[in-house]
Amino acid sequence: MTDFPLLKNDLILRAALGKKTERAPVWIMRQAGRYLPEFRAMREKYDFFTICRTPKLATLITLQPIERYDGLLDAAIIFSDILVIPQALGLVVEMLPGQGPHFPDPLKVPQDVDTKLRKHVDVHEELGYVFEAITMTRKALNGRVPLIGFIGGPWTLMAYMIEGGGSSTLSKAKTWLFSYPKESKRLLQKITDICIDFLIGQIKAGAQMVQVFESWGGELSPYDFNIFSLPYITQIADKVKAQLKQEGMESVPMTIFCKGSWYALESLSNIGYDTISLDWTIDPAHAKAITKGRVTLQGNMDPNVLYGDHEEIRITVRRMLEAFGTGEKYIVNLGHGILPTVDPENAKVFLETVHKVGLELNNK
Ligand SMILES: Cc1c2[nH]c(c1CCC(=O)O)Cc1[nH]c(c(CCC(=O)O)c1C)Cc1[nH]c(c(CCC(=O)O)c1C)Cc1[nH]c(c(C)c1CCC(=O)O)C2
């Protein structure tokens, strides 16, 4: 194991493990991204996946929000993308400016799993650049805040690999689920095996917390979620923790974010994750009543509130903190990624209010 600088702010790790905190910690999904002019300047020079594959650039960008919002963020998240796993499997993925991800040759029929995808993926060979970026970033952070690693959930990755990009209906991916359920499960298992190896590698490289982004969970009915998502995200938590334990290594807190899967809260609080990240359609009181303190909750302000004026942002943050409670089992975040046209000053108002109101409510 590499020797890393001593961690000075462990609020988020304590909150994730259910310990008391002086105030609720905060970070922002997609905090290193297009809303920051310093990120856009880098993107004028470099292609998206070139940045992901160049540890020095990924480190620099991961640190951008940490430096801009000096002392206001309680975690950094490694700059990368969930789609590096489909790339590791052998698919070409491009990031089209302003349009998002594009697969020129996606999976079309089940036989493609055998002809278009690598039989075996060695994560060190294919994704070693992410591990290097994590180790480099953890050192560059110099203990300021913990570093979060991440992966996409198997169903979300499968859907991208078949749709070939974003989609409003996911009809192509769902055609697989309902026409070729056996082959779909085989593909989901293949992706899951890589997710497990990749997360373990990220933790060994220095990730101090990890998040699974099942961003398209809510596109499935509760019945289908239990068949095509839940078993795989469950395996990820189980096997990552079991393997680290077997190797005598400490695990790190794990967060599951199933966007839109409000119906799955009960199941999600029983499958080995420490934290559940919520989108804004879930009422905090409802989430607390269902999860009953078994997990830490993270979230969940509507990212569009950051388009409101400063006073509206402050009011919404206060309401959210009062509803979740700030001293225990809560991490503040948005309900989904920060939007690319948000004013970075509004994000600052959000962060400052979280600090101010969090301390105030804890000292009551
Ligand atoms: C579905 C998904 C993807 N990527 C991701 C998800 C899960 C979270 C979610 O649901 O939003 C996760 C992700 N993508 C990115 C990060 C980096 C770390 C961070 O959060 O700051 C993380 C955690 C960088 C990125 N990933 C992407 C950008 C913008 C790319 C650009 O510069 O053109 C960044 C900074 C591109 C991307 N990557 C993806 C899409 C749909 C897009 C285009 C839309 C968008 O820009 O938000 C796939």
The ligand as a Tripos MOL2 file, in Angstrom:
@<TRIPOS>MOLECULE
LIG
   48    52     1     0     0
SMALL
NO_CHARGES

@<TRIPOS>ATOM
      1 C1        -24.7930    8.4080  -16.5080 C.3       1 LIG1
      2 C2        -23.3840    8.8460  -16.1460 C.ar      1 LIG1
      3 C3        -22.3320    9.1490  -17.0650 C.ar      1 LIG1
      4 N1        -21.2260    9.5060  -16.3050 N.ar      1 LIG1
      5 C4        -21.5320    9.4610  -14.9760 C.ar      1 LIG1
      6 C5        -22.8710    9.0060  -14.8460 C.ar      1 LIG1
      7 C6        -23.5820    8.7210  -13.5440 C.3       1 LIG1
      8 C7        -24.1000    9.9530  -12.9160 C.3       1 LIG1
      9 C8        -25.2920   10.5370  -13.5880 C.2       1 LIG1
     10 O1        -26.3270    9.8870  -13.6560 O.co2     1 LIG1
     11 O2        -25.1720   11.6920  -14.0250 O.co2     1 LIG1
     12 C9        -20.6590    9.7290  -13.8330 C.3       1 LIG1
     13 C10       -19.6370   10.7730  -13.9300 C.ar      1 LIG1
     14 N2        -19.2240   11.4630  -15.0300 N.ar      1 LIG1
     15 C11       -18.2510   12.3480  -14.6880 C.ar      1 LIG1
     16 C12       -17.9510   12.1540  -13.3140 C.ar      1 LIG1
     17 C13       -16.7260   12.8120  -12.6960 C.3       1 LIG1
     18 C14       -16.6250   13.2390  -11.3820 C.3       1 LIG1
     19 C15       -17.5820   14.3110  -10.8980 C.2       1 LIG1
     20 O3        -18.7210   13.9370  -10.5110 O.co2     1 LIG1
     21 O4        -17.1680   15.4640  -10.7910 O.co2     1 LIG1
     22 C16       -18.8470   11.1960  -12.8140 C.ar      1 LIG1
     23 C17       -19.0270   10.6870  -11.4060 C.3       1 LIG1
     24 C18       -17.5790   13.3070  -15.5480 C.3       1 LIG1
     25 C19       -18.2590   13.7580  -16.7840 C.ar      1 LIG1
     26 N3        -18.9390   13.0040  -17.6670 N.ar      1 LIG1
     27 C20       -19.3260   13.7810  -18.7170 C.ar      1 LIG1
     28 C21       -18.8880   15.1200  -18.5250 C.ar      1 LIG1
     29 C22       -19.0380   16.2780  -19.4970 C.3       1 LIG1
     30 C23       -18.2780   15.9360  -20.7200 C.3       1 LIG1
     31 C24       -17.8350   17.0830  -21.5730 C.2       1 LIG1
     32 O5        -16.9500   17.8060  -21.1530 O.co2     1 LIG1
     33 O6        -18.3630   17.1890  -22.6920 O.co2     1 LIG1
     34 C25       -18.1990   15.1010  -17.3050 C.ar      1 LIG1
     35 C26       -17.5060   16.2550  -16.6590 C.3       1 LIG1
     36 C27       -20.0890   13.3250  -19.8930 C.3       1 LIG1
     37 C28       -21.1360   12.3230  -19.7080 C.ar      1 LIG1
     38 N4        -20.9600   11.0790  -19.1590 N.ar      1 LIG1
     39 C29       -22.1770   10.4340  -19.1240 C.ar      1 LIG1
     40 C30       -23.1410   11.3060  -19.7010 C.ar      1 LIG1
     41 C31       -24.6140   10.9910  -19.8470 C.3       1 LIG1
     42 C32       -22.4900   12.4710  -20.0870 C.ar      1 LIG1
     43 C33       -23.0440   13.6620  -20.8440 C.3       1 LIG1
     44 C34       -23.9120   14.5070  -20.0580 C.3       1 LIG1
     45 C35       -23.1900   15.4010  -19.0910 C.2       1 LIG1
     46 O7        -22.2970   16.1500  -19.4930 O.co2     1 LIG1
     47 O8        -23.5630   15.4020  -17.9130 O.co2     1 LIG1
     48 C36       -22.3820    9.0970  -18.5500 C.3       1 LIG1
@<TRIPOS>BOND
     1     1     2 1
     2     2     3 ar
     3     2     6 ar
     4     3     4 ar
     5     3    48 1
     6     4     5 ar
     7     5     6 ar
     8     5    12 1
     9     6     7 1
    10     7     8 1
    11     8     9 1
    12     9    10 2
    13     9    11 1
    14    12    13 1
    15    13    14 ar
    16    13    22 ar
    17    14    15 ar
    18    15    16 ar
    19    15    24 1
    20    16    17 1
    21    16    22 ar
    22    17    18 1
    23    18    19 1
    24    19    20 2
    25    19    21 1
    26    22    23 1
    27    24    25 1
    28    25    26 ar
    29    25    34 ar
    30    26    27 ar
    31    27    28 ar
    32    27    36 1
    33    28    29 1
    34    28    34 ar
    35    29    30 1
    36    30    31 1
    37    31    32 2
    38    31    33 1
    39    34    35 1
    40    36    37 1
    41    37    38 ar
    42    37    42 ar
    43    38    39 ar
    44    39    40 ar
    45    39    48 1
    46    40    41 1
    47    40    42 ar
    48    42    43 1
    49    43    44 1
    50    44    45 1
    51    45    46 2
    52    45    47 1
@<TRIPOS>SUBSTRUCTURE
     1 LIG1         1 GROUP 0 **** ****
